[in-house]
Amino acid sequence: MTIATALKLIQKNELILPAIQREYVWKPSQVAKIFDSVLRGYPVGSFLSWKVLPETVGKFRFYGFLKDYSGYDKKHNPVVDIPTDREVIAVLDGQQRLTSLNIALRGTYAYRNPRAWANKAWSYPERRLYLNLLGEAPENDAGLKYHLAFLTKEQLEQAGDDETKRWMPVADIFDSADPAAMMQLPAKYEVGNDATAVQIVGKLWQEVHHNQSLHFYEETDQDIERVLDIFVRVNSGGTVLSYSDLLMSIATAQWKEKDARAAVHDLVDALNTTGQGFDFSQDTVLKSGLVLADVGDVGFKVRNFTTANMAKLEARWDDISTSLRIAAELLADFGLSGGTLTADSVLIPVAYYVHRRGLTPSYRVSDKKDDREDRAALRSWVLRSLIVRGVWGSGLDTLLRDLREIIRRDGADGFPLAAIEYAMARRGKPLEVTDALIEDILGLAYGGGRIWAVLATLFDHVDTRMQYHEDHVFPKSQLDARALKAAKHTDGSRRYSDDTINELVSRRDLLPNLELLPGPENIGKSDTAPDVWTADHYPGADEHAAFLKANALPGVLPHGVDDFLAFYDARRELLIARIKEKLRTQVATVPPVEAPTSTDIDAQLGEGDLDD
């Protein structure tokens, strides 16, 4: 089609933008460049459009193109109300170019003056795109041939006495739809006898009104998933759009009272400043919203972001936000943070449990016996689910749906630990202790992602609401390879062989040599030998024995390097017993209830038809 035809379709809201599109970002120099290309007869690229049939129009919100852009207060595309009895064309690729053509030929561009106040309206004077009919562009790095510029009224007046310039607004070309009107333009600007000026006017009119220079590839499939995939592919040349970015755009378009984008971003910021800080993403919060709003299918699919589902999410947003904040605080109470939480998705079922019971922040600190035991069960499950590999990996959406149904059904009065573990086992994600799991845990090293969850689970006497450090039982500094190689017997011979050094160093950072200590104690301990430090801090026989038992330490602690390997092996055996005790599954105690199927869940949640 011609440029003029495209702009007329934009005028009538028959060529529109889907909610997945980003906002207009082109600079004035880019607009001038595209018109230089138009005047030269260069192609301005192909376009991708989506023919939206009436039955699809009503499911999503659409936007109109910008005509008058202002960096101060007119940056957002207007929402258009499309009648559901007609089809429209939605632009999937080419928004920036079409908007630039629309602004230049029909509207204005108000950008901020250099060094002007960003928050003042007068810093953004209205400008129109003008074409100098008397000369080519000054020498420039962009390689522009034609002299184009955005000018304010004041700038245009100041240029009135310059005989080398005759500025014509390019909008005059669009307004002069018939050739007769076009032929009068050179005379209007007093250049009717200038052959170059007449030629420039005729060339621009030809490119706008006559040449069919805009080539559209039209997608007619009404499957939004396919359309979204196409959109992501064609827009991958710039900043790559994630699925959640696109779905966020859809949610933003469909919320009526709240700004979805601001609400989600504010919540992400609040969650990530909880405790020592987390790294929750927009994806996690959006997924949480689908789960807590009881949307049947919680997958990141466009069909789940329907008007009905987004209305439900908006209506429940305040409660959802509160539940997620409390859930994040509970995870922080369990000693977790951005550096130790290896699966952000564990936040979601915790939040759903908070939501299901209507728990308040006081639950976190309640000293009631039932609340203490309930928190302990929740803490145990969270930490164990982070220890076992693969729980929060593949099949996440199905797992979340199952966990939601179990909590909805059995979580009114307490955390349904046994039922949850039963459902997880049915899904091939058991939390049972196997020999392979034990070996995997014993091979975890200092500073690793899962090590905190392991230590906090095995040593559950630790108050994880306080600051605890991962500590080497036997000092790391004494097991330095260079120091060990330099160690000598009295006769000057090497004290340790290379094989022995490799064995000592390889075991130094592994779980059997790790414990949790309060921050100040760990700092004070420094490189003191374990037997000396323990005797100093726990001089009484009873308290000394209690410390050893609580931390699964053998009765004889090492004093020097020569004692380390024997200590390591003894501690390893104690930890095996502790792992079997603390990580034991609760499945055996659950009543024989069949795990819910997806159909069962849809029916009970009333979400079987996702297209309504």
C-alpha positions as CSV (number, residue, x, y, z in Angstrom):
1,M,0.0,0.0,0.0
2,T,1.0,3.7,-0.2
3,I,2.2,5.7,2.8
4,A,-1.0,7.8,2.5
5,T,-3.2,4.7,2.5
6,A,-1.5,3.4,5.7
7,L,-1.9,6.7,7.5
8,K,-5.6,6.9,6.5
9,L,-6.1,3.4,8.0
10,I,-4.4,4.6,11.1
11,Q,-6.8,7.6,11.2
12,K,-9.8,5.3,11.1
13,N,-8.3,2.9,13.7
14,E,-8.3,0.1,11.2
15,L,-4.5,-0.2,11.4
16,I,-3.7,-0.5,15.1
17,L,-1.2,-1.9,17.6
18,P,-1.6,-5.0,19.8
19,A,-0.9,-4.6,23.5
20,I,2.3,-6.6,23.2
21,Q,4.0,-3.7,21.4
22,R,6.4,-1.4,23.2
23,E,6.1,2.3,23.2
24,Y,7.5,4.7,20.6
25,V,11.2,5.2,21.1
26,W,12.6,6.7,17.8
27,K,14.6,9.9,18.0
28,P,14.0,13.0,15.7
29,S,17.1,12.2,13.8
30,Q,15.7,8.7,12.9
31,V,12.5,10.3,11.6
32,A,14.5,12.7,9.4
33,K,16.5,9.7,8.1
34,I,13.5,7.7,7.1
35,F,12.1,10.7,5.1
36,D,15.4,11.1,3.4
37,S,15.1,7.4,2.4
38,V,11.5,8.1,1.2
39,L,12.6,11.0,-0.9
40,R,15.4,9.0,-2.5
41,G,13.0,6.2,-3.4
42,Y,14.7,3.7,-1.1
43,P,12.6,1.0,0.5
44,V,11.8,1.6,4.2
45,G,11.5,-2.1,5.0
46,S,8.7,-4.6,5.0
47,F,6.0,-4.8,7.6
48,L,4.3,-7.6,9.4
49,S,0.6,-7.4,10.3
50,W,-2.0,-9.6,11.9
51,K,-5.5,-9.7,10.5
52,V,-7.6,-9.9,13.6
53,L,-11.1,-11.3,13.1
54,P,-14.2,-10.1,15.0
55,E,-14.2,-13.1,17.3
56,T,-10.6,-12.4,18.4
57,V,-10.9,-8.6,18.6
58,G,-12.9,-8.7,21.9
59,K,-10.4,-10.8,23.7
60,F,-7.6,-8.3,23.9
61,R,-7.0,-4.6,24.1
62,F,-5.5,-2.6,21.3
63,Y,-3.8,0.8,21.0
64,G,-3.8,3.5,18.4
65,F,-0.7,5.0,16.8
66,L,0.7,8.2,18.2
67,K,0.2,11.3,16.1
68,D,1.3,14.1,18.5
69,Y,4.2,12.9,20.6
70,S,5.6,14.7,23.6
71,G,8.5,13.5,25.8
72,Y,6.8,15.3,28.6
73,D,3.2,14.1,28.7
74,K,2.2,12.3,25.5
75,K,4.4,9.2,25.4
76,H,1.7,6.6,25.8
77,N,-0.3,5.2,22.9
78,P,-4.1,5.8,23.2
79,V,-6.4,2.9,23.9
80,V,-8.8,2.3,21.1
81,D,-12.2,0.7,21.6
82,I,-12.7,-1.6,18.6
83,P,-16.2,-2.7,17.8
84,T,-16.4,-6.5,18.0
85,D,-18.3,-6.8,14.7
86,R,-15.4,-5.8,12.5
87,E,-11.9,-7.0,11.7
88,V,-8.8,-4.9,12.1
89,I,-5.1,-5.0,11.1
90,A,-2.7,-5.1,14.0
91,V,1.0,-4.2,13.3
92,L,3.4,-6.8,14.7
93,D,6.6,-5.4,13.1
94,G,7.1,-1.8,11.8
95,Q,5.5,0.2,14.6
96,Q,8.4,2.6,15.0
97,R,8.5,3.4,11.2
98,L,4.8,3.8,10.8
99,T,4.6,6.0,13.9
100,S,7.4,8.1,12.6
101,L,5.6,8.6,9.2
102,N,2.4,9.4,11.1
103,I,4.0,12.0,13.3
104,A,5.8,13.7,10.5
105,L,2.9,13.7,8.0
106,R,0.0,14.3,10.4
107,G,1.3,15.5,13.7
108,T,4.0,16.9,15.9
109,Y,7.1,15.9,17.9
110,A,7.8,17.6,21.2
111,Y,11.2,16.7,22.5
112,R,13.2,18.4,25.3
113,N,15.5,21.3,24.6
114,P,19.1,20.7,25.5
115,R,19.9,21.2,29.2
116,A,16.3,22.1,29.9
117,W,14.3,21.0,33.0
118,A,13.0,17.5,32.5
119,N,9.9,18.1,34.6
120,K,8.7,21.3,33.0
121,A,6.2,21.4,30.1
122,W,7.9,24.4,28.5
123,S,11.1,22.4,28.1
124,Y,9.3,20.4,25.4
125,P,8.1,22.8,22.6
126,E,6.0,21.4,19.9
127,R,7.8,20.8,16.6
128,R,6.9,19.8,13.1
129,L,9.0,18.2,10.5
130,Y,10.0,20.6,7.7
131,L,11.7,20.1,4.3
132,N,14.0,22.7,2.9
133,L,13.0,23.1,-0.8
134,L,16.0,25.2,-1.8
135,G,19.0,23.1,-0.9
136,E,20.5,19.8,0.1
137,A,21.4,18.9,3.7
138,P,24.6,20.3,5.1
139,E,27.5,17.9,5.3
140,N,26.6,15.2,7.9
141,D,27.9,11.9,9.2
142,A,24.5,10.2,8.6
143,G,24.9,10.6,4.8
144,L,21.5,12.5,4.5
145,K,20.9,14.1,1.1
146,Y,17.8,16.1,1.8
147,H,17.6,18.9,4.4
148,L,15.0,17.9,6.9
149,A,14.5,19.4,10.4
150,F,12.0,19.5,13.3
151,L,11.3,23.2,14.0
152,T,9.3,25.1,16.5
153,K,7.2,28.1,15.4
154,E,9.9,30.4,16.8
155,Q,12.6,28.7,14.9
156,L,10.6,28.9,11.7
157,E,10.1,32.6,12.2
158,Q,13.7,33.2,12.8
159,A,14.6,31.5,9.6
160,G,12.3,33.6,7.5
161,D,15.0,36.0,6.3
162,D,17.3,33.3,5.2
163,E,17.2,33.3,1.4
164,T,18.9,29.9,1.2
165,K,16.0,28.1,2.9
166,R,12.3,27.7,2.2
167,W,10.8,25.4,4.8
168,M,7.7,23.4,3.9
169,P,6.0,21.2,6.5
170,V,6.0,17.7,5.1
171,A,2.4,17.5,6.4
172,D,1.4,19.7,3.5
173,I,2.2,16.8,1.2
174,F,-0.2,14.5,3.0
175,D,-3.0,17.1,3.0
176,S,-2.6,17.6,-0.7
177,A,-4.1,14.4,-1.8
178,D,-4.8,15.3,-5.4
179,P,-2.2,16.4,-7.9
180,A,-3.7,19.8,-8.4
181,A,-3.3,20.7,-4.8
182,M,0.3,19.4,-4.8
183,M,1.1,21.6,-7.8
184,Q,0.2,24.7,-5.9
185,L,2.6,24.0,-3.0
186,P,5.8,25.5,-4.7
187,A,4.0,28.7,-5.4
188,K,2.7,28.8,-1.8
189,Y,6.3,28.9,-0.6
190,E,7.4,31.3,-3.3
191,V,9.6,28.7,-5.1
192,G,7.3,28.1,-8.0
193,N,10.0,29.1,-10.5
194,D,12.7,26.9,-8.9
195,A,13.0,23.7,-10.8
196,T,14.7,21.9,-7.9
197,A,12.0,22.9,-5.4
198,V,9.2,21.8,-7.8
199,Q,11.0,18.5,-8.4
200,I,11.4,17.9,-4.6
201,V,7.7,18.6,-3.9
202,G,6.7,16.3,-6.8
203,K,9.0,13.5,-5.6
204,L,7.8,13.5,-2.1
205,W,4.1,13.6,-3.2
206,Q,4.8,10.7,-5.6
207,E,6.3,8.6,-2.7
208,V,3.5,9.4,-0.3
209,H,0.4,9.2,-2.5
210,H,1.3,7.1,-5.5
211,N,4.1,4.6,-5.1
212,Q,3.0,1.5,-3.2
213,S,6.2,1.3,-1.2
214,L,4.9,-0.3,2.0
215,H,5.0,-4.1,1.8
216,F,3.0,-5.9,4.4
217,Y,3.2,-9.6,5.2
218,E,-0.2,-10.4,6.7
219,E,-0.7,-13.2,9.2
220,T,-4.2,-14.5,9.3
221,D,-4.0,-17.2,12.0
222,Q,-6.1,-16.4,15.0
223,D,-3.9,-18.5,17.4
224,I,-2.4,-15.9,19.6
225,E,0.4,-18.3,20.6
226,R,1.6,-18.4,17.0
227,V,1.2,-14.7,16.6
228,L,3.2,-14.1,19.8
229,D,6.0,-16.4,18.6
230,I,6.2,-14.5,15.3
231,F,6.3,-11.2,17.2
232,V,9.2,-12.4,19.4
233,R,11.1,-13.6,16.4
234,V,10.8,-10.5,14.3
235,N,11.6,-8.2,17.3
236,S,14.7,-10.1,18.4
237,G,17.0,-7.8,16.5
238,G,16.7,-5.2,19.2
239,T,16.2,-5.6,22.9
240,V,15.0,-9.2,23.2
241,L,11.5,-9.4,24.6
242,S,10.8,-12.1,27.1
243,Y,7.5,-13.9,27.3
244,S,6.8,-12.3,30.6
245,D,7.5,-8.8,29.1
246,L,4.8,-9.5,26.5
247,L,2.3,-11.0,29.0
248,M,2.9,-8.0,31.3
249,S,1.9,-5.8,28.4
250,I,-1.3,-7.7,28.0
251,A,-2.1,-7.5,31.7
252,T,-1.4,-3.8,31.6
253,A,-3.8,-3.4,28.8
254,Q,-6.6,-5.3,30.4
255,W,-6.5,-4.0,34.0
256,K,-9.1,-1.3,34.6
257,E,-8.2,0.4,37.9
258,K,-4.5,-0.4,38.6
259,D,-1.4,0.0,36.5
260,A,-0.3,-3.7,36.2
261,R,3.3,-2.8,35.2
262,A,3.8,-0.5,38.2
263,A,2.0,-2.9,40.6
264,V,4.2,-5.8,39.6
265,H,7.4,-3.9,39.6
266,D,6.7,-2.3,43.0
267,L,6.0,-5.8,44.4
268,V,9.2,-7.2,42.9
269,D,11.2,-4.4,44.5
270,A,9.5,-5.0,47.9
271,L,10.1,-8.7,47.9
272,N,13.8,-8.3,46.9
273,T,14.4,-5.9,49.9
274,T,13.1,-8.5,52.4
275,G,15.6,-9.8,54.9
276,Q,19.1,-9.9,53.5
277,G,17.7,-9.5,50.0
278,F,16.3,-11.8,47.3
279,D,16.5,-11.9,43.5
280,F,12.9,-12.6,42.6
281,S,11.9,-11.7,39.0
282,Q,8.9,-10.4,37.3
283,D,8.3,-13.9,36.0
284,T,8.0,-15.3,39.5
285,V,5.5,-12.6,40.6
286,L,3.4,-13.1,37.4
287,K,3.4,-16.8,37.9
288,S,2.4,-16.3,41.6
289,G,-0.5,-14.1,40.5
290,L,-1.9,-16.9,38.3
291,V,-1.6,-19.4,41.1
292,L,-3.0,-17.3,43.8
293,A,-5.8,-16.0,41.6
294,D,-6.8,-19.7,41.1
295,V,-6.5,-19.5,37.3
296,G,-6.8,-23.1,36.2
297,D,-3.7,-23.2,33.9
298,V,-0.8,-21.4,35.4
299,G,1.5,-21.7,32.3
300,F,2.9,-18.6,30.7
301,K,0.6,-18.8,27.7
302,V,-1.3,-15.9,26.2
303,R,-4.6,-17.8,26.5
304,N,-4.2,-17.6,30.3
305,F,-4.0,-13.8,30.1
306,T,-7.6,-13.4,29.1
307,T,-9.8,-10.5,30.1
308,A,-11.6,-12.6,32.6
309,N,-8.4,-14.0,34.2
310,M,-6.8,-10.5,34.3
311,A,-9.9,-9.0,35.9
312,K,-9.7,-11.7,38.6
313,L,-6.0,-11.0,39.1
314,E,-6.6,-7.3,39.4
315,A,-9.5,-7.8,41.9
316,R,-7.3,-10.0,44.2
317,W,-4.1,-8.1,43.7
318,D,-3.9,-6.5,47.1
319,D,-4.4,-9.8,48.9
320,I,-2.0,-11.5,46.6
321,S,0.7,-8.9,47.3
322,T,0.2,-9.2,51.0
323,S,0.5,-13.0,50.8
324,L,3.7,-12.8,48.7
325,R,5.3,-10.3,51.1
326,I,4.6,-12.5,54.1
327,A,5.9,-15.6,52.2
328,A,9.1,-13.8,51.4
329,E,9.5,-12.8,55.1
330,L,9.0,-16.5,56.1
331,L,11.8,-17.5,53.6
332,A,14.0,-14.9,55.1
333,D,13.2,-16.3,58.6
334,F,14.3,-19.7,57.3
335,G,17.7,-18.1,56.7
336,L,17.3,-17.9,52.9
337,S,18.3,-15.0,50.7
338,G,19.2,-14.3,47.1
339,G,22.5,-16.1,47.5
340,T,21.0,-19.2,49.1
341,L,17.6,-19.6,47.6
342,T,18.3,-21.9,44.7
343,A,14.7,-22.0,43.3
344,D,12.6,-18.9,43.4
345,S,9.5,-20.9,42.6
346,V,9.3,-22.2,46.2
347,L,7.9,-18.8,47.1
348,I,4.7,-19.6,45.2
349,P,3.2,-22.5,47.3
350,V,4.3,-20.8,50.5
351,A,2.4,-17.7,49.4
352,Y,-0.6,-19.8,48.4
353,Y,-0.6,-21.4,51.9
354,V,-0.4,-17.9,53.5
355,H,-3.3,-16.9,51.2
356,R,-5.4,-20.0,51.9
357,R,-5.2,-19.5,55.6
358,G,-5.4,-15.7,55.6
359,L,-2.2,-15.6,57.7
360,T,-1.0,-12.2,59.0
361,P,2.6,-11.1,59.8
362,S,2.0,-12.1,63.4
363,Y,2.1,-15.8,62.3
364,R,5.9,-15.4,61.8
365,V,6.5,-14.6,65.5
366,S,3.6,-16.3,67.2
367,D,4.7,-18.4,70.2
368,K,1.7,-20.6,70.2
369,K,2.5,-24.2,70.1
370,D,0.5,-24.9,67.0
371,D,2.0,-22.0,65.1
372,R,5.6,-23.0,66.1
373,E,5.0,-26.6,65.0
374,D,3.3,-25.4,61.8
375,R,6.2,-23.1,60.9
376,A,8.7,-26.0,61.6
377,A,6.8,-28.2,59.2
378,L,6.7,-25.5,56.5
379,R,10.4,-24.7,57.1
380,S,11.3,-28.4,56.8
381,W,9.5,-28.9,53.6
382,V,10.9,-25.7,52.0
383,L,14.5,-26.6,52.8
384,R,14.2,-30.2,51.9
385,S,12.6,-29.3,48.5
386,L,15.6,-27.1,47.8
387,I,18.0,-29.9,48.7
388,V,16.6,-32.6,46.4
389,R,17.7,-32.0,42.8
390,G,15.0,-31.5,40.2
391,V,12.0,-30.6,42.4
392,W,11.6,-27.1,40.9
393,G,12.8,-27.9,37.4
394,S,10.8,-29.6,34.7
395,G,7.1,-30.0,35.1
396,L,6.9,-26.9,37.3
397,D,3.4,-25.8,36.2
398,T,1.9,-29.2,36.9
399,L,3.6,-29.4,40.3
400,L,2.3,-25.9,41.3
401,R,-1.2,-26.9,40.3
402,D,-1.0,-30.1,42.4
403,L,0.4,-28.2,45.4
404,R,-2.3,-25.6,45.1
405,E,-5.0,-28.1,45.1
406,I,-3.6,-30.0,48.1
407,I,-3.3,-26.7,50.1
408,R,-6.7,-25.6,49.0
409,R,-8.2,-28.9,50.1
410,D,-6.2,-29.7,53.2
411,G,-4.5,-26.5,54.3
412,A,-7.3,-24.7,56.1
413,D,-5.9,-25.4,59.6
414,G,-2.2,-26.2,59.1
415,F,0.5,-27.0,56.5
416,P,-0.5,-30.4,54.9
417,L,3.0,-31.7,54.8
418,A,2.2,-35.4,54.4
419,A,-0.4,-34.8,51.7
420,I,2.0,-32.6,49.8
421,E,4.8,-35.1,49.9
422,Y,2.5,-37.8,48.7
423,A,1.4,-35.6,45.7
424,M,5.0,-34.8,44.9
425,A,6.0,-38.5,45.0
426,R,3.1,-39.3,42.6
427,R,4.6,-36.6,40.3
428,G,8.0,-38.2,40.4
429,K,9.4,-35.6,42.7
430,P,9.8,-37.5,46.0
431,L,11.7,-36.1,49.0
432,E,12.7,-39.5,50.2
433,V,16.3,-40.1,51.3
434,T,18.2,-42.4,49.0
435,D,21.8,-43.5,49.1
436,A,22.4,-41.4,46.0
437,L,20.9,-38.3,47.7
438,I,23.1,-38.9,50.8
439,E,26.2,-39.0,48.7
440,D,25.1,-36.0,46.7
441,I,24.6,-34.0,49.9
442,L,27.9,-35.1,51.5
443,G,29.6,-33.8,48.3
444,L,28.2,-30.3,48.6
445,A,30.9,-27.6,49.2
446,Y,31.3,-24.4,51.1
447,G,29.5,-21.5,49.4
448,G,27.4,-23.6,47.1
449,G,23.8,-22.8,46.3
450,R,22.3,-25.7,48.2
451,I,24.6,-25.8,51.2
452,W,22.7,-23.4,53.3
453,A,19.4,-25.3,52.9
454,V,21.3,-28.5,54.0
455,L,23.0,-26.9,57.0
456,A,19.8,-25.2,58.1
457,T,17.9,-28.5,57.8
458,L,20.5,-30.7,59.5
459,F,21.1,-28.3,62.4
460,D,17.5,-27.1,63.0
461,H,18.4,-25.8,66.5
462,V,19.8,-22.8,64.7
463,D,17.6,-19.7,64.8
464,T,17.9,-18.7,61.2
465,R,16.2,-15.4,61.9
466,M,19.6,-14.4,63.4
467,Q,22.7,-14.0,61.3
468,Y,24.6,-17.2,61.0
469,H,27.7,-18.0,59.0
470,E,28.9,-21.1,57.2
471,D,32.0,-22.1,59.1
472,H,34.8,-24.6,58.6
473,V,35.0,-26.8,61.7
474,F,38.7,-27.3,61.1
475,P,40.3,-24.1,60.0
476,K,40.6,-23.6,56.2
477,S,43.9,-21.8,56.6
478,Q,45.6,-24.8,58.0
479,L,44.6,-26.9,55.0
480,D,46.2,-24.6,52.4
481,A,48.0,-26.5,49.7
482,R,51.1,-24.3,49.7
483,A,51.4,-24.4,53.5
484,L,51.0,-28.1,53.5
485,K,53.8,-28.5,50.9
486,A,56.0,-26.3,53.0
487,A,55.5,-28.3,56.2
488,K,58.6,-30.2,57.2
489,H,59.6,-32.9,59.7
490,T,62.4,-32.1,62.1
491,D,64.8,-33.8,59.8
492,G,63.8,-31.4,56.9
493,S,61.8,-33.9,54.9
494,R,58.4,-33.1,53.6
495,R,55.7,-33.8,56.1
496,Y,52.9,-34.6,53.6
497,S,53.0,-36.3,50.3
498,D,51.3,-34.9,47.2
499,D,48.6,-37.6,47.5
500,T,47.9,-36.7,51.1
501,I,47.8,-33.0,50.4
502,N,45.3,-33.6,47.6
503,E,43.1,-35.6,49.9
504,L,43.3,-33.0,52.7
505,V,42.5,-30.1,50.3
506,S,39.7,-32.0,48.5
507,R,37.9,-32.6,51.8
508,R,38.5,-29.2,53.3
509,D,35.4,-27.4,51.9
510,L,33.0,-30.4,51.9
511,L,29.9,-30.8,54.2
512,P,31.6,-33.0,56.9
513,N,33.9,-30.0,57.7
514,L,31.1,-27.4,57.8
515,E,28.8,-26.1,60.5
516,L,26.7,-23.0,61.2
517,L,27.9,-20.5,63.8
518,P,26.5,-17.1,64.9
519,G,28.3,-14.4,63.0
520,P,30.2,-12.8,65.9
521,E,31.3,-16.3,67.2
522,N,32.5,-17.3,63.7
523,I,34.6,-14.1,63.4
524,G,36.1,-14.6,66.9
525,K,36.8,-18.3,66.2
526,S,39.1,-17.4,63.3
527,D,41.7,-20.2,62.8
528,T,41.6,-21.6,66.4
529,A,41.8,-25.4,66.6
530,P,38.3,-26.9,67.1
531,D,39.1,-28.8,70.3
532,V,40.6,-25.6,71.9
533,W,37.7,-23.3,70.8
534,T,35.0,-25.7,71.9
535,A,36.6,-26.2,75.3
536,D,36.8,-22.4,75.8
537,H,33.2,-21.7,74.8
538,Y,31.6,-24.7,76.4
539,P,33.7,-25.5,79.5
540,G,31.0,-27.5,81.3
541,A,30.7,-31.2,80.5
542,D,27.0,-31.0,79.9
543,E,27.0,-28.0,77.6
544,H,30.0,-29.3,75.8
545,A,28.2,-32.6,75.1
546,A,25.1,-30.7,74.1
547,F,27.0,-28.6,71.5
548,L,28.7,-31.7,70.0
549,K,25.3,-33.5,69.7
550,A,23.5,-30.5,68.3
551,N,26.1,-30.1,65.6
552,A,26.6,-33.8,64.9
553,L,30.3,-33.6,65.9
554,P,32.3,-36.6,67.2
555,G,33.5,-36.8,70.8
556,V,37.1,-36.2,69.8
557,L,37.7,-33.0,67.9
558,P,40.9,-32.4,65.8
559,H,43.7,-30.3,67.1
560,G,46.0,-30.3,64.1
561,V,46.3,-31.3,60.5
562,D,47.2,-34.9,61.4
563,D,43.9,-35.3,63.1
564,F,41.7,-34.0,60.3
565,L,41.1,-37.1,58.1
566,A,40.0,-39.2,61.1
567,F,37.7,-36.4,62.3
568,Y,36.3,-36.1,58.7
569,D,35.4,-39.7,58.5
570,A,33.8,-39.8,61.9
571,R,31.8,-36.6,61.2
572,R,30.7,-38.1,57.9
573,E,29.1,-41.1,59.6
574,L,27.3,-38.9,62.1
575,L,26.0,-36.7,59.2
576,I,24.7,-39.7,57.4
577,A,22.5,-40.6,60.4
578,R,21.5,-36.9,60.7
579,I,20.5,-36.7,57.1
580,K,18.3,-39.9,57.4
581,E,16.7,-38.4,60.5
582,K,16.1,-34.8,59.3
583,L,15.2,-35.5,55.7
584,R,12.9,-38.4,56.2
585,T,9.8,-38.3,54.1
586,Q,6.2,-38.0,55.5
587,V,4.6,-39.9,52.7
588,A,4.1,-43.1,54.8
589,T,1.7,-41.3,57.1
590,V,-0.6,-39.9,54.5
591,P,-4.1,-41.4,53.9
592,P,-4.5,-43.2,50.6
593,V,-6.0,-40.3,48.7
594,E,-5.6,-40.2,44.9
595,A,-3.6,-37.3,43.5
596,P,-5.9,-34.8,41.7
597,T,-5.8,-34.8,37.9
598,S,-5.7,-31.7,35.8
599,T,-9.4,-32.2,34.9
600,D,-10.3,-32.5,38.6
601,I,-8.5,-29.2,39.4
602,D,-10.1,-27.4,36.5
603,A,-13.6,-28.5,37.5
604,Q,-13.1,-27.6,41.2
605,L,-11.6,-24.2,40.4
606,G,-14.2,-23.4,37.8
607,E,-11.6,-22.7,35.2
608,G,-12.2,-25.5,32.8
609,D,-12.9,-23.1,29.9
610,L,-10.0,-20.7,29.6
611,D,-11.6,-19.0,26.6
612,D,-14.5,-17.4,28.4
